[in-house]
Amino acid sequence: MIRLRGLCALALIAGATACAQPRQRSDDLDKPWEAQKALLPPYPKQENLIPFYVGSTRPFTFLIDSASVSVGQDRIVRYTLVARSASGAANVSYEAIRCETYETRTYAFGRLDGTWVQAGNQQWTSYSRYQTDQHLVLADDFFCTNRGTKTAEEAVQALVRRNGAR
């Protein structure tokens, strides 16, 4: 009887904890791929790319397409990221950061012909405030504030300021 009562108490606690978890907000790009394609930005142009420093241990130069930075009504920052190797090879991705929960998501990857292909895993994933990666730098230095999300204009201005006037 005591064991049953203990199990019931655990079940109630687990249920209450589950109910207390924050609800995930829907994402504007939670649609079938054909509908998502219309929401993707144009492929980045060299003249719109703004570099940002991630760290000396990273083998890439990271750049943001200033023309692609947007903040939706859902307060999610969306942007095109270019990661360029020393040899000149580039990885292009259309991504998002949710400032409130320190999560990131990749929607699509760029192809050499300037088109987009859907990312295989479009789940939101958490990143740590203690790691040094491009998402943390973007969130802490350019896209997010202690109060929430910067506007797209504020984010681009922060990137430009960090790199000097263009």
PyMOL commands that set and color helices and strands:
alter all, ss='L'
color gray80, all
select helices_A, chain A and resi 2-20+33-37+46-48+66-68+134-143+152-162
alter helices_A, ss='H'
color red, helices_A
select strands_A, chain A and resi 49-52+60-65+70-71+76-85+90-98+103-110+116-118+125-126+144-145+148-149
alter strands_A, ss='S'
color yellow, strands_A
deselect
rebuild
show_as cartoon
